[in-house]
Amino acid sequence: MKNKAVAIKKYIINGLFIGLLALLLFVPSAKALVIRGLMEIGLYNPEVAAKPVTAKADLSGIRFKDAKGRTLSLADLEGKVIFLNFWATWCPPCLAEMPSVNKLYEHYKNDSEVVFLLVDADSDFAKSQAYMDRKKYALPVYNFASNLPETLFKGALPTTVVFDKKGRLSYRGEGAANYASKKFVGFIEQLKALKN
């Protein structure tokens, strides 16, 4: 009788473990929650140099469109720091970093020197905007309106790219990161301080 109770307990524990594992594998928001927890304890901080290393990029042919069909060229944003994030609603690391991206956006939303573009890799405005509305984020969502050079986006999600005020590539990171960290805010401030 005792062995049967031990066996049942073992099956229940194994079933719970398998259920938890399945939840983490197949439910993006559950996996995102775990990644977000790791971000909170200091993992997943973006690697930024003490002094921004910049490389000139040709922004003239890089365009995005918003939900209203308006096209925005990165070349038109010269003189501003550009925070460009490629993401998707099905991507757990994207969902995990979104609260930090939103916090950074809230910090700079009234700053005319910093521009945010969140590019939905699926080009599904309805789905991406529904996600933003559900989470009460005011992040500006865009879709692709041109081809992108691989130096900016190779297809890995999430990918974040930051350009300085002269249109130079100053940061490129793949994978989830805490963009609301003091170190990253300091990095953005350094880019803002660069003279045009």
ABEGO torsion letter per residue (X at the ends): XAAAAAAAAAAAAAAAAAAAAAAAAABAAAAAAAAAAAAAAGBGBBBBBABBBBBBBBAAABBBBBAAGBBBBAAAABGBBBBBBBBBAABAAAAAAAAAAAAAAAAAAABAABBBBBBBAAGBAAAAAAAAAAAGBABBBBBBABBBBAAABAGBOBBBBBBBAAGBBABBBBEBBBAABAAAAAAAAAAAABBX
